[in-house]
Amino acid sequence: MRPLKDRISITIDSDILEKLRDRAEYDDRSLSQYINLVLKRHLEELEKEKK
């Protein structure tokens, strides 16, 4: 069963959004999927540093 997802609204600087869109397209993902992946990886890195 897929995990539940929540819809949120955020504000992102235009230059960052443009880079995210470019990277998502390069990675053949939707913008939402790519942002989710980036955040997940970042949180995993923080957990590694914590240990």
mmJSON file of the N, C-alpha and C atoms, coordinates in Angstrom:
{"data_MODEL":{"atom_site":{
"group_PDB":["ATOM","ATOM","ATOM","ATOM","ATOM","ATOM","ATOM","ATOM","ATOM","ATOM","ATOM","ATOM","ATOM","ATOM","ATOM","ATOM","ATOM","ATOM","ATOM","ATOM","ATOM","ATOM","ATOM","ATOM","ATOM","ATOM","ATOM","ATOM","ATOM","ATOM","ATOM","ATOM","ATOM","ATOM","ATOM","ATOM","ATOM","ATOM","ATOM","ATOM","ATOM","ATOM","ATOM","ATOM","ATOM","ATOM","ATOM","ATOM","ATOM","ATOM","ATOM","ATOM","ATOM","ATOM","ATOM","ATOM","ATOM","ATOM","ATOM","ATOM","ATOM","ATOM","ATOM","ATOM","ATOM","ATOM","ATOM","ATOM","ATOM","ATOM","ATOM","ATOM","ATOM","ATOM","ATOM","ATOM","ATOM","ATOM","ATOM","ATOM","ATOM","ATOM","ATOM","ATOM","ATOM","ATOM","ATOM","ATOM","ATOM","ATOM","ATOM","ATOM","ATOM","ATOM","ATOM","ATOM","ATOM","ATOM","ATOM","ATOM","ATOM","ATOM","ATOM","ATOM","ATOM","ATOM","ATOM","ATOM","ATOM","ATOM","ATOM","ATOM","ATOM","ATOM","ATOM","ATOM","ATOM","ATOM","ATOM","ATOM","ATOM","ATOM","ATOM","ATOM","ATOM","ATOM","ATOM","ATOM","ATOM","ATOM","ATOM","ATOM","ATOM","ATOM","ATOM","ATOM","ATOM","ATOM","ATOM","ATOM","ATOM","ATOM","ATOM","ATOM","ATOM","ATOM","ATOM","ATOM","ATOM","ATOM","ATOM","ATOM","ATOM"],
"id":[1,2,3,4,5,6,7,8,9,10,11,12,13,14,15,16,17,18,19,20,21,22,23,24,25,26,27,28,29,30,31,32,33,34,35,36,37,38,39,40,41,42,43,44,45,46,47,48,49,50,51,52,53,54,55,56,57,58,59,60,61,62,63,64,65,66,67,68,69,70,71,72,73,74,75,76,77,78,79,80,81,82,83,84,85,86,87,88,89,90,91,92,93,94,95,96,97,98,99,100,101,102,103,104,105,106,107,108,109,110,111,112,113,114,115,116,117,118,119,120,121,122,123,124,125,126,127,128,129,130,131,132,133,134,135,136,137,138,139,140,141,142,143,144,145,146,147,148,149,150,151,152,153],
"type_symbol":["N","C","C","N","C","C","N","C","C","N","C","C","N","C","C","N","C","C","N","C","C","N","C","C","N","C","C","N","C","C","N","C","C","N","C","C","N","C","C","N","C","C","N","C","C","N","C","C","N","C","C","N","C","C","N","C","C","N","C","C","N","C","C","N","C","C","N","C","C","N","C","C","N","C","C","N","C","C","N","C","C","N","C","C","N","C","C","N","C","C","N","C","C","N","C","C","N","C","C","N","C","C","N","C","C","N","C","C","N","C","C","N","C","C","N","C","C","N","C","C","N","C","C","N","C","C","N","C","C","N","C","C","N","C","C","N","C","C","N","C","C","N","C","C","N","C","C","N","C","C","N","C","C"],
"label_atom_id":["N","CA","C","N","CA","C","N","CA","C","N","CA","C","N","CA","C","N","CA","C","N","CA","C","N","CA","C","N","CA","C","N","CA","C","N","CA","C","N","CA","C","N","CA","C","N","CA","C","N","CA","C","N","CA","C","N","CA","C","N","CA","C","N","CA","C","N","CA","C","N","CA","C","N","CA","C","N","CA","C","N","CA","C","N","CA","C","N","CA","C","N","CA","C","N","CA","C","N","CA","C","N","CA","C","N","CA","C","N","CA","C","N","CA","C","N","CA","C","N","CA","C","N","CA","C","N","CA","C","N","CA","C","N","CA","C","N","CA","C","N","CA","C","N","CA","C","N","CA","C","N","CA","C","N","CA","C","N","CA","C","N","CA","C","N","CA","C","N","CA","C","N","CA","C","N","CA","C"],
"label_alt_id":[null,null,null,null,null,null,null,null,null,null,null,null,null,null,null,null,null,null,null,null,null,null,null,null,null,null,null,null,null,null,null,null,null,null,null,null,null,null,null,null,null,null,null,null,null,null,null,null,null,null,null,null,null,null,null,null,null,null,null,null,null,null,null,null,null,null,null,null,null,null,null,null,null,null,null,null,null,null,null,null,null,null,null,null,null,null,null,null,null,null,null,null,null,null,null,null,null,null,null,null,null,null,null,null,null,null,null,null,null,null,null,null,null,null,null,null,null,null,null,null,null,null,null,null,null,null,null,null,null,null,null,null,null,null,null,null,null,null,null,null,null,null,null,null,null,null,null,null,null,null,null,null,null],
"label_comp_id":["MET","MET","MET","ARG","ARG","ARG","PRO","PRO","PRO","LEU","LEU","LEU","LYS","LYS","LYS","ASP","ASP","ASP","ARG","ARG","ARG","ILE","ILE","ILE","SER","SER","SER","ILE","ILE","ILE","THR","THR","THR","ILE","ILE","ILE","ASP","ASP","ASP","SER","SER","SER","ASP","ASP","ASP","ILE","ILE","ILE","LEU","LEU","LEU","GLU","GLU","GLU","LYS","LYS","LYS","LEU","LEU","LEU","ARG","ARG","ARG","ASP","ASP","ASP","ARG","ARG","ARG","ALA","ALA","ALA","GLU","GLU","GLU","TYR","TYR","TYR","ASP","ASP","ASP","ASP","ASP","ASP","ARG","ARG","ARG","SER","SER","SER","LEU","LEU","LEU","SER","SER","SER","GLN","GLN","GLN","TYR","TYR","TYR","ILE","ILE","ILE","ASN","ASN","ASN","LEU","LEU","LEU","VAL","VAL","VAL","LEU","LEU","LEU","LYS","LYS","LYS","ARG","ARG","ARG","HIS","HIS","HIS","LEU","LEU","LEU","GLU","GLU","GLU","GLU","GLU","GLU","LEU","LEU","LEU","GLU","GLU","GLU","LYS","LYS","LYS","GLU","GLU","GLU","LYS","LYS","LYS","LYS","LYS","LYS"],
"label_asym_id":["A","A","A","A","A","A","A","A","A","A","A","A","A","A","A","A","A","A","A","A","A","A","A","A","A","A","A","A","A","A","A","A","A","A","A","A","A","A","A","A","A","A","A","A","A","A","A","A","A","A","A","A","A","A","A","A","A","A","A","A","A","A","A","A","A","A","A","A","A","A","A","A","A","A","A","A","A","A","A","A","A","A","A","A","A","A","A","A","A","A","A","A","A","A","A","A","A","A","A","A","A","A","A","A","A","A","A","A","A","A","A","A","A","A","A","A","A","A","A","A","A","A","A","A","A","A","A","A","A","A","A","A","A","A","A","A","A","A","A","A","A","A","A","A","A","A","A","A","A","A","A","A","A"],
"label_entity_id":["1","1","1","1","1","1","1","1","1","1","1","1","1","1","1","1","1","1","1","1","1","1","1","1","1","1","1","1","1","1","1","1","1","1","1","1","1","1","1","1","1","1","1","1","1","1","1","1","1","1","1","1","1","1","1","1","1","1","1","1","1","1","1","1","1","1","1","1","1","1","1","1","1","1","1","1","1","1","1","1","1","1","1","1","1","1","1","1","1","1","1","1","1","1","1","1","1","1","1","1","1","1","1","1","1","1","1","1","1","1","1","1","1","1","1","1","1","1","1","1","1","1","1","1","1","1","1","1","1","1","1","1","1","1","1","1","1","1","1","1","1","1","1","1","1","1","1","1","1","1","1","1","1"],
"label_seq_id":[1,1,1,2,2,2,3,3,3,4,4,4,5,5,5,6,6,6,7,7,7,8,8,8,9,9,9,10,10,10,11,11,11,12,12,12,13,13,13,14,14,14,15,15,15,16,16,16,17,17,17,18,18,18,19,19,19,20,20,20,21,21,21,22,22,22,23,23,23,24,24,24,25,25,25,26,26,26,27,27,27,28,28,28,29,29,29,30,30,30,31,31,31,32,32,32,33,33,33,34,34,34,35,35,35,36,36,36,37,37,37,38,38,38,39,39,39,40,40,40,41,41,41,42,42,42,43,43,43,44,44,44,45,45,45,46,46,46,47,47,47,48,48,48,49,49,49,50,50,50,51,51,51],
"pdbx_PDB_ins_code":[null,null,null,null,null,null,null,null,null,null,null,null,null,null,null,null,null,null,null,null,null,null,null,null,null,null,null,null,null,null,null,null,null,null,null,null,null,null,null,null,null,null,null,null,null,null,null,null,null,null,null,null,null,null,null,null,null,null,null,null,null,null,null,null,null,null,null,null,null,null,null,null,null,null,null,null,null,null,null,null,null,null,null,null,null,null,null,null,null,null,null,null,null,null,null,null,null,null,null,null,null,null,null,null,null,null,null,null,null,null,null,null,null,null,null,null,null,null,null,null,null,null,null,null,null,null,null,null,null,null,null,null,null,null,null,null,null,null,null,null,null,null,null,null,null,null,null,null,null,null,null,null,null],
"Cartn_x":[0.842,0.0,0.887,0.574,1.36,1.151,2.222,2.062,1.156,0.465,-0.406,0.44,-0.041,0.674,-0.208,0.43,-0.281,0.046,-0.935,-0.754,-0.471,0.587,0.935,1.171,1.26,1.587,2.82,3.843,5.064,5.464,6.34,6.899,8.371,8.79,10.172,10.723,11.953,12.592,12.59,12.376,12.263,13.487,14.682,15.894,16.031,15.629,15.689,14.648,13.461,12.403,12.813,13.443,13.893,14.909,15.838,16.834,16.176,15.211,14.505,13.743,13.082,12.351,13.301,14.445,15.434,15.934,16.249,16.765,15.692,14.471,13.367,13.17,13.204,13.042,14.198,15.415,16.586,16.479,15.93,15.782,14.5,13.74,12.475,11.485,11.341,10.409,9.541,8.423,7.627,8.356,8.018,8.627,8.359,7.148,6.78,7.6,7.732,8.53,9.978,10.507,11.905,12.135,11.26,11.391,11.298,10.381,10.241,11.548,12.147,13.396,14.525,14.633,15.681,15.523,14.312,14.071,14.359,13.958,14.206,15.708,16.461,17.923,18.56,18.086,18.622,18.373,17.178,16.858,17.675,17.905,18.751,20.177,20.691,22.037,22.107,21.082,21.058,21.061,20.327,20.296,21.66,22.366,23.707,24.655,24.583,25.443,25.16,23.915,23.475,24.087,24.32,24.831,26.309],
"Cartn_y":[-1.186,0.0,1.251,2.201,3.421,4.298,4.979,5.893,7.06,7.559,8.714,9.952,10.826,12.062,13.242,14.308,15.538,16.605,17.401,18.517,19.763,20.484,21.724,22.821,24.023,25.161,25.829,26.047,26.702,27.789,28.655,29.696,29.38,29.363,29.042,30.17,30.565,31.582,31.145,32.092,31.796,31.093,31.521,30.902,29.45,29.166,27.789,26.931,27.473,26.739,26.382,27.301,27.047,25.888,25.907,24.826,23.493,23.519,22.288,21.721,22.592,22.143,21.523,22.172,21.643,20.266,20.136,18.856,17.773,18.133,17.166,16.663,17.581,17.19,16.292,16.653,15.851,14.447,14.36,13.086,12.348,12.931,12.365,12.119,13.12,13.074,14.329,14.234,15.445,16.329,17.6,18.519,18.061,17.654,17.185,15.962,15.013,13.813,14.186,15.101,15.486,16.204,17.125,17.834,16.841,15.895,14.868,14.078,13.704,12.951,13.761,15.014,15.881,16.039,16.262,16.41,15.121,13.998,12.703,12.46,12.705,12.515,13.446,14.683,15.643,15.169,14.706,14.219,12.987,12.108,10.938,11.357,12.359,12.867,13.464,14.188,14.754,13.65,12.578,11.456,10.786,10.669,10.073,10.922,12.228,13.146,13.097,12.858,12.833,11.645,10.546,9.32,9.312],
"Cartn_z":[0.0,0.0,0.0,-0.86,-0.961,0.266,0.68,1.826,1.457,2.429,2.21,1.987,1.174,0.898,1.256,1.697,2.035,1.012,0.714,-0.211,0.623,0.226,0.919,-0.107,0.369,-0.477,0.112,-0.726,-0.256,-1.243,-0.797,-1.65,-1.853,-3.127,-3.479,-4.341,-4.079,-4.909,-6.367,-7.257,-8.688,-9.257,-8.846,-9.378,-8.93,-7.706,-7.199,-7.903,-8.086,-8.769,-10.196,-10.88,-12.245,-12.27,-11.331,-11.256,-10.917,-9.997,-9.646,-10.836,-11.582,-12.779,-13.802,-14.007,-14.955,-14.523,-13.253,-12.744,-12.785,-12.464,-12.507,-13.932,-14.883,-16.281,-16.73,-16.347,-16.701,-16.12,-14.904,-14.191,-14.595,-15.523,-16.011,-14.871,-14.025,-12.892,-12.913,-12.219,-12.03,-11.021,-11.029,-10.069,-8.644,-8.369,-7.035,-6.62,-7.526,-7.227,-6.956,-7.743,-7.571,-6.243,-5.895,-4.617,-3.462,-3.555,-2.523,-2.375,-3.498,-3.493,-2.856,-3.233,-2.69,-1.171,-0.734,0.707,1.463,0.885,1.521,1.673,0.61,0.659,1.685,1.729,2.693,4.132,4.406,5.748,6.114,5.133,5.376,5.721,5.031,5.321,6.726,7.117,8.469,9.519,9.265,10.201,10.31,9.185,9.195,10.02,9.844,10.593,12.077,12.405,13.807,14.559,13.84,14.477,14.664],
"occupancy":[1.0,1.0,1.0,1.0,1.0,1.0,1.0,1.0,1.0,1.0,1.0,1.0,1.0,1.0,1.0,1.0,1.0,1.0,1.0,1.0,1.0,1.0,1.0,1.0,1.0,1.0,1.0,1.0,1.0,1.0,1.0,1.0,1.0,1.0,1.0,1.0,1.0,1.0,1.0,1.0,1.0,1.0,1.0,1.0,1.0,1.0,1.0,1.0,1.0,1.0,1.0,1.0,1.0,1.0,1.0,1.0,1.0,1.0,1.0,1.0,1.0,1.0,1.0,1.0,1.0,1.0,1.0,1.0,1.0,1.0,1.0,1.0,1.0,1.0,1.0,1.0,1.0,1.0,1.0,1.0,1.0,1.0,1.0,1.0,1.0,1.0,1.0,1.0,1.0,1.0,1.0,1.0,1.0,1.0,1.0,1.0,1.0,1.0,1.0,1.0,1.0,1.0,1.0,1.0,1.0,1.0,1.0,1.0,1.0,1.0,1.0,1.0,1.0,1.0,1.0,1.0,1.0,1.0,1.0,1.0,1.0,1.0,1.0,1.0,1.0,1.0,1.0,1.0,1.0,1.0,1.0,1.0,1.0,1.0,1.0,1.0,1.0,1.0,1.0,1.0,1.0,1.0,1.0,1.0,1.0,1.0,1.0,1.0,1.0,1.0,1.0,1.0,1.0],
"B_iso_or_equiv":[0.0,0.0,0.0,0.0,0.0,0.0,0.0,0.0,0.0,0.0,0.0,0.0,0.0,0.0,0.0,0.0,0.0,0.0,0.0,0.0,0.0,0.0,0.0,0.0,0.0,0.0,0.0,0.0,0.0,0.0,0.0,0.0,0.0,0.0,0.0,0.0,0.0,0.0,0.0,0.0,0.0,0.0,0.0,0.0,0.0,0.0,0.0,0.0,0.0,0.0,0.0,0.0,0.0,0.0,0.0,0.0,0.0,0.0,0.0,0.0,0.0,0.0,0.0,0.0,0.0,0.0,0.0,0.0,0.0,0.0,0.0,0.0,0.0,0.0,0.0,0.0,0.0,0.0,0.0,0.0,0.0,0.0,0.0,0.0,0.0,0.0,0.0,0.0,0.0,0.0,0.0,0.0,0.0,0.0,0.0,0.0,0.0,0.0,0.0,0.0,0.0,0.0,0.0,0.0,0.0,0.0,0.0,0.0,0.0,0.0,0.0,0.0,0.0,0.0,0.0,0.0,0.0,0.0,0.0,0.0,0.0,0.0,0.0,0.0,0.0,0.0,0.0,0.0,0.0,0.0,0.0,0.0,0.0,0.0,0.0,0.0,0.0,0.0,0.0,0.0,0.0,0.0,0.0,0.0,0.0,0.0,0.0,0.0,0.0,0.0,0.0,0.0,0.0],
"pdbx_formal_charge":[null,null,null,null,null,null,null,null,null,null,null,null,null,null,null,null,null,null,null,null,null,null,null,null,null,null,null,null,null,null,null,null,null,null,null,null,null,null,null,null,null,null,null,null,null,null,null,null,null,null,null,null,null,null,null,null,null,null,null,null,null,null,null,null,null,null,null,null,null,null,null,null,null,null,null,null,null,null,null,null,null,null,null,null,null,null,null,null,null,null,null,null,null,null,null,null,null,null,null,null,null,null,null,null,null,null,null,null,null,null,null,null,null,null,null,null,null,null,null,null,null,null,null,null,null,null,null,null,null,null,null,null,null,null,null,null,null,null,null,null,null,null,null,null,null,null,null,null,null,null,null,null,null],
"auth_seq_id":[1,1,1,2,2,2,3,3,3,4,4,4,5,5,5,6,6,6,7,7,7,8,8,8,9,9,9,10,10,10,11,11,11,12,12,12,13,13,13,14,14,14,15,15,15,16,16,16,17,17,17,18,18,18,19,19,19,20,20,20,21,21,21,22,22,22,23,23,23,24,24,24,25,25,25,26,26,26,27,27,27,28,28,28,29,29,29,30,30,30,31,31,31,32,32,32,33,33,33,34,34,34,35,35,35,36,36,36,37,37,37,38,38,38,39,39,39,40,40,40,41,41,41,42,42,42,43,43,43,44,44,44,45,45,45,46,46,46,47,47,47,48,48,48,49,49,49,50,50,50,51,51,51],
"auth_comp_id":["MET","MET","MET","ARG","ARG","ARG","PRO","PRO","PRO","LEU","LEU","LEU","LYS","LYS","LYS","ASP","ASP","ASP","ARG","ARG","ARG","ILE","ILE","ILE","SER","SER","SER","ILE","ILE","ILE","THR","THR","THR","ILE","ILE","ILE","ASP","ASP","ASP","SER","SER","SER","ASP","ASP","ASP","ILE","ILE","ILE","LEU","LEU","LEU","GLU","GLU","GLU","LYS","LYS","LYS","LEU","LEU","LEU","ARG","ARG","ARG","ASP","ASP","ASP","ARG","ARG","ARG","ALA","ALA","ALA","GLU","GLU","GLU","TYR","TYR","TYR","ASP","ASP","ASP","ASP","ASP","ASP","ARG","ARG","ARG","SER","SER","SER","LEU","LEU","LEU","SER","SER","SER","GLN","GLN","GLN","TYR","TYR","TYR","ILE","ILE","ILE","ASN","ASN","ASN","LEU","LEU","LEU","VAL","VAL","VAL","LEU","LEU","LEU","LYS","LYS","LYS","ARG","ARG","ARG","HIS","HIS","HIS","LEU","LEU","LEU","GLU","GLU","GLU","GLU","GLU","GLU","LEU","LEU","LEU","GLU","GLU","GLU","LYS","LYS","LYS","GLU","GLU","GLU","LYS","LYS","LYS","LYS","LYS","LYS"],
"auth_asym_id":["A","A","A","A","A","A","A","A","A","A","A","A","A","A","A","A","A","A","A","A","A","A","A","A","A","A","A","A","A","A","A","A","A","A","A","A","A","A","A","A","A","A","A","A","A","A","A","A","A","A","A","A","A","A","A","A","A","A","A","A","A","A","A","A","A","A","A","A","A","A","A","A","A","A","A","A","A","A","A","A","A","A","A","A","A","A","A","A","A","A","A","A","A","A","A","A","A","A","A","A","A","A","A","A","A","A","A","A","A","A","A","A","A","A","A","A","A","A","A","A","A","A","A","A","A","A","A","A","A","A","A","A","A","A","A","A","A","A","A","A","A","A","A","A","A","A","A","A","A","A","A","A","A"],
"auth_atom_id":["N","CA","C","N","CA","C","N","CA","C","N","CA","C","N","CA","C","N","CA","C","N","CA","C","N","CA","C","N","CA","C","N","CA","C","N","CA","C","N","CA","C","N","CA","C","N","CA","C","N","CA","C","N","CA","C","N","CA","C","N","CA","C","N","CA","C","N","CA","C","N","CA","C","N","CA","C","N","CA","C","N","CA","C","N","CA","C","N","CA","C","N","CA","C","N","CA","C","N","CA","C","N","CA","C","N","CA","C","N","CA","C","N","CA","C","N","CA","C","N","CA","C","N","CA","C","N","CA","C","N","CA","C","N","CA","C","N","CA","C","N","CA","C","N","CA","C","N","CA","C","N","CA","C","N","CA","C","N","CA","C","N","CA","C","N","CA","C","N","CA","C","N","CA","C","N","CA","C"],
"pdbx_PDB_model_num":[1,1,1,1,1,1,1,1,1,1,1,1,1,1,1,1,1,1,1,1,1,1,1,1,1,1,1,1,1,1,1,1,1,1,1,1,1,1,1,1,1,1,1,1,1,1,1,1,1,1,1,1,1,1,1,1,1,1,1,1,1,1,1,1,1,1,1,1,1,1,1,1,1,1,1,1,1,1,1,1,1,1,1,1,1,1,1,1,1,1,1,1,1,1,1,1,1,1,1,1,1,1,1,1,1,1,1,1,1,1,1,1,1,1,1,1,1,1,1,1,1,1,1,1,1,1,1,1,1,1,1,1,1,1,1,1,1,1,1,1,1,1,1,1,1,1,1,1,1,1,1,1,1]
}}}
